[in-house]
Structures are given as structure tokens and as C-alpha cells.
Amino acid sequence: MKIEKINTPRLYLRGFEKTDVGFAMSVWNDPEMGEYLPDPSLENMDEEYRNSLETLGDDETCCYLISESKNTGDRIGTCSFIPSKDGNAYDIAYCVHKKYWRNGYATEMAQGMIDYAKQQGAKKITVVVNKENAASNAIVKKLGFTTVGESSYKKSGTNIEFSDYKYELEINA
């Protein structure tokens, strides 16, 4: 799913390109940065997974984005959203490279996607956050999300099971 660039105060959220695969892998598959993600660690990654990353920019249902600093052009992190078929709800996700942690970028990325979804007529935003991810849980609460459910998943390539909170943000027209 392709969109125009989303502008936030310090970032551009732009479409995922094939040249972003290495950066995405360095974040999602890193033991520390990808700890709470379902993606496999680098040592558990297979060729099929690696090849699937090259086509993320062409995904028809999910909009994969790279956040870049407006000042430096550096890639800060990744984010994505999946609109419901009727466009009334958007499910968002975000991840920031650890060298940019604790600078408010995840909050800014999430807010940028929320603002975009509002402009598209969304009535609800959802996000799933690992129960142990204190920073991300704090971000969604700060943005006004409320807990509406729980789920669990196994990290790809392992027997490690994680529990998540599902959050929801109602959009006022």
C-alpha cells in the first residue's frame, strides 16, 4: 500500500523501499531492538523471511514506512499501519533504532500515523504492545489509548511465548 510522505515535526514517514531491507533487519531482528517483536532473530532467520522483506513496499494491505530525520536524512525507525476494509479503523505499529531511543521519536511516529488515519476518516486506531515493553505501553497511554484486550504469540523460530495488550483510541469526528 503506497501513500504520500507523512510529515511530523522532526520526521518524514515515507514508503518502504527495497534499499531499506538492511535497516529494517538491523532493527526487527536484533536481539535487543526486536525483543518484543514476533520477527525471528538474525540467527533464526530463513531465506523465505529475508526474501519477503524485499517486497514490503509493494504490500497491498499494509503500509510499511521508514521514519527519517528531516534534519539529517538518517533513518530513525520503522512503522506501519493496516486500515480496515471500510477504512474506519487503522492498526498501527512502530519501532525505533536503539541509537534514537528516549528522544520521543516513537511517540512522534505514532502521532503521525494517528493524524494520517484521522485525515482518512478513521474512527478508531488500534495497536498491540507486548506487556513487558514498558516504554511502548507508556507511549500509547500518553497518546490516549485504552486497553481493550489481551493476546499472545510465539516469537518466530523459538518457543518463547509473549503476552500483549491490545489498545484502542476512539477518534472524535
C-alpha positions in Angstrom: 0.0 0.0 0.0 1.6 3.3 -1.1 0.9 6.7 0.4 2.5 10.1 0.2 5.0 11.1 2.8 3.6 11.8 6.3 5.2 14.9 7.9 5.7 15.2 11.6 7.6 18.0 13.4 11.0 16.2 13.1 10.4 13.3 10.8 9.2 12.1 7.4 7.4 8.8 7.3 7.9 7.6 3.8 7.2 4.4 1.9 9.4 1.3 2.5 11.8 0.6 -0.4 14.0 -2.4 -1.3 17.0 -0.4 -0.1 15.5 -0.3 3.4 15.7 -4.1 4.0 19.1 -4.0 5.7 18.0 -1.2 8.0 14.7 -3.0 8.9 16.6 -6.2 9.6 19.0 -4.4 11.8 16.1 -3.3 13.9 13.5 -6.0 13.8 15.9 -9.0 14.0 18.3 -7.5 16.6 18.0 -9.3 20.0 17.6 -6.1 21.9 15.6 -3.9 19.5 13.4 -6.7 18.3 13.0 -8.3 21.7 9.2 -7.7 21.8 8.5 -8.3 18.1 7.3 -11.6 16.6 10.1 -11.5 13.9 12.9 -14.0 14.2 16.4 -13.2 15.5 19.1 -13.0 12.9 20.3 -16.5 13.7 16.8 -17.9 13.4 16.0 -16.1 10.1 15.4 -18.2 7.0 15.7 -17.3 3.3 11.9 -17.1 2.8 11.6 -14.5 5.6 14.6 -12.5 4.2 13.1 -12.5 0.7 9.7 -11.4 2.0 11.2 -8.2 3.3 12.2 -7.1 -0.2 8.5 -6.9 -1.2 7.1 -5.0 1.8 6.9 -1.7 -0.1 4.5 -3.4 -2.5 2.2 -4.9 0.1 -1.4 -4.2 -0.8 -2.9 -4.3 2.7 -0.2 -3.0 5.0 1.6 0.3 4.6 5.2 -0.2 5.7 7.1 3.1 6.4 10.5 4.3 7.3 10.9 7.3 9.5 13.7 9.6 8.6 15.1 12.7 10.3 14.1 15.9 8.4 17.4 17.4 9.5 19.9 14.7 8.7 18.0 12.2 6.5 19.1 9.4 8.9 16.7 6.5 9.2 15.2 6.6 12.7 12.9 3.6 12.7 10.1 1.7 11.0 6.4 1.9 11.3 3.3 0.6 9.6 -0.5 0.7 9.5 -3.2 -1.5 8.2 -6.5 0.1 7.5 -9.7 -2.0 7.9 -11.5 -2.7 4.6 -14.0 0.0 5.3 -11.3 2.5 6.4 -12.9 3.1 9.8 -10.1 1.5 11.8 -6.3 1.6 11.5 -4.0 -0.8 13.3 -0.5 0.8 13.8 2.9 -0.4 14.8 6.3 1.3 15.3 9.9 0.5 16.2 12.8 2.9 16.7 16.5 2.1 16.3 18.1 2.0 19.7 20.6 4.8 19.0 17.5 7.1 18.9 15.7 5.7 21.9 14.4 8.1 24.6 14.1 11.0 22.2 10.3 10.9 21.6 10.5 9.5 18.1 8.2 6.6 18.7 5.6 8.9 20.1 6.0 11.2 17.1 5.8 8.3 14.7 2.6 7.0 16.3 1.1 10.5 16.4 1.9 11.0 12.7 0.1 7.8 11.8 -2.9 8.7 14.0 -3.1 12.1 12.3 -2.9 10.5 8.9 -5.7 8.0 9.8 -7.9 10.8 11.1 -7.4 12.6 7.8 -8.6 9.4 6.0 -11.7 9.3 8.1 -10.7 6.6 10.6 -12.9 6.4 13.7 -10.6 4.1 15.7 -6.9 3.3 16.0 -5.6 0.0 17.5 -2.1 -1.1 18.5 -0.8 -4.2 20.1 2.0 -3.9 22.6 4.0 -6.5 24.5 3.0 -6.5 28.2 6.7 -6.3 29.2 7.5 -3.3 26.9 7.2 -0.6 29.5 8.3 2.2 27.1 5.8 1.4 24.4 3.0 0.8 26.9 3.7 4.3 28.3 3.6 5.9 24.9 0.2 4.6 23.9 -1.2 5.5 27.3 0.2 9.0 26.9 -1.5 9.2 23.4 -4.9 8.4 25.0 -5.2 4.7 24.1 -7.1 2.4 26.5 -6.7 -1.3 27.0 -9.4 -3.4 25.3 -8.0 -6.9 25.3 -5.0 -9.3 25.5 -3.4 -11.8 23.2 -0.3 -13.9 23.0 2.2 -15.1 20.3 5.3 -17.1 19.9 8.5 -15.4 18.6 9.3 -16.8 15.2 11.9 -19.6 15.3 11.6 -20.1 19.1 9.3 -21.5 21.7 9.2 -18.2 23.6 5.7 -17.0 24.2 4.8 -13.4 24.8 1.7 -11.7 26.0 0.3 -8.4 24.6 -2.2 -5.8 25.4 -4.5 -4.6 22.7 -5.1 -0.8 22.9 -7.7 1.3 21.1 -8.1 5.0 20.5 -11.5 6.3 19.6 -11.4 9.2 17.1 -13.8 12.1 17.6 -15.2 13.5 14.4 
